[in-house]
């Protein structure tokens, strides 16, 4: 019985240790110093568990978490990817050598390994300086003080980016005054200075959200630390009691052996039957008392072990519930971060992640990959004539139609404004035109009715096949040129751009 109880206790301890190992791996990326200590903690809890060293590591982790103001690795990487996309868009738009050189330096800085979130804000500042420099140069070179087309487009791209980020955050924090104010200003139009200030506001909101998330993660780790410390104390106490119990049993067994020897000696020298009987009863009584004491001690020991196991199970259940709740929250946050709030399809950030994976896969398997950019024709007219609510419904219907009519391997995302982008794995140029025309013709058949007036909404599409060895940005720019040609040639058509 005792062996089974100890085996069960050991199994529960190993289960908890394994759980802690997996959870610490899940929170990897908070900081390099914390990651190093968490790795030590995992080493102490893996294989043969060393609770003493594990406790020391947990105390160090707790201290580091209390001092660590930054967030987790995944959110940092998502922001860096977004910054890379922004600076690449800026490089496509500017022509002034100094601005392009500054953008190249910022792009190079973004490609270096990021140790923690503390490195994100300086990178944001580098990107903002690039935009500020590019806008200033464009304004100086524009004739008669007229804004340069590239500057106007860059500004609109920034506004679109901000709009998508604001929509994501306002769904999480609808009562945030900063976000509500920023959303209202975006709708009214911004000057260059107001646009930069708005970027700074959003950066502050992101940092605040990150600090809050880091604090929550720290509390979870602290609870795990406390629970494991409590269980460690209980286990050590149980081991001590087991050792004491073993020594007590050894002592009782020796007492029984001594009683038997005394009884044997007494019986050998006694010839009187009554005396023999009396001596036997005396020694048997001693043996019965010793056995009763042993049974009582074993009963108390068993009750103590059962109480300890119940306590450990309750603590494990409580921790499991807390962790499940936090995991669900993280999943919801990730979904919101990668989903366009208006159309409920993937956003630009989700596209960047999926496009990189698809391109690596297609190159590894030597299969084609095509990109298409879809733009709703005369969308501004819909907003102006029927209102922004009608425009939103139009975008939602188009997004829903495209998503429904794509295959399981194809992928679409909202690029911004009235533009969508589609990835088409295993589609070469020779069959890309027919596939995109199918989608375009399907969109033209969607029934729209605003203010009792039926309306046909069409879209222009530019597409291209990615070339072996090139960067996806180059393919996107080529598809965008195809879209521009489709627009200039009369709209509601597909143009496949295979040449630079």
Secondary structure, 3 states (H helix, E strand, C coil): CHHHHHHHHHHHHHHHHHHHHHHHHHCCCCCHHHHHHHHHHHHHHCCCCCHHHHHHHHHHHHHHHHHCCCCCHHHHHHHHHHHHHHHHHHHHHCCCHHHHHHHHHHHHHHHCCCCCCHHHHHHHHHHHHHHHHHHHHHHHHCHHHCCCHHHHHHHHHHHHHHHHHHHHHHHHCCCCHHHHHHHHHHHHCCCHHHHHHHHHHHHHHHHHHHHHHHHHHHHHHHHHHHHHHHHHHHHHHHHHHHHHHHHHHHHHHHHHHHHHHHHHHHHHCCCCHHHHHHHHHHHHHHHHHHHHHHHHHHHHHHHHHHHHHHHHHHHHHHHHHHHHHHHHHHHHHHHHHCECCCCCCECHHHHHHHHHHHHHHHHHHCCCEEEEEEEECCHHHHHHHHCHHHHHHHHHHHHHHHHHCCCCCCEEEEEECCEEEEEEECCCHHHHHHHHHHHHHHHHCCCEEECCEEECCCEEEEEEECCCCCCHHHHHHHHHHHHHHHHHCCCCCEEECCCC
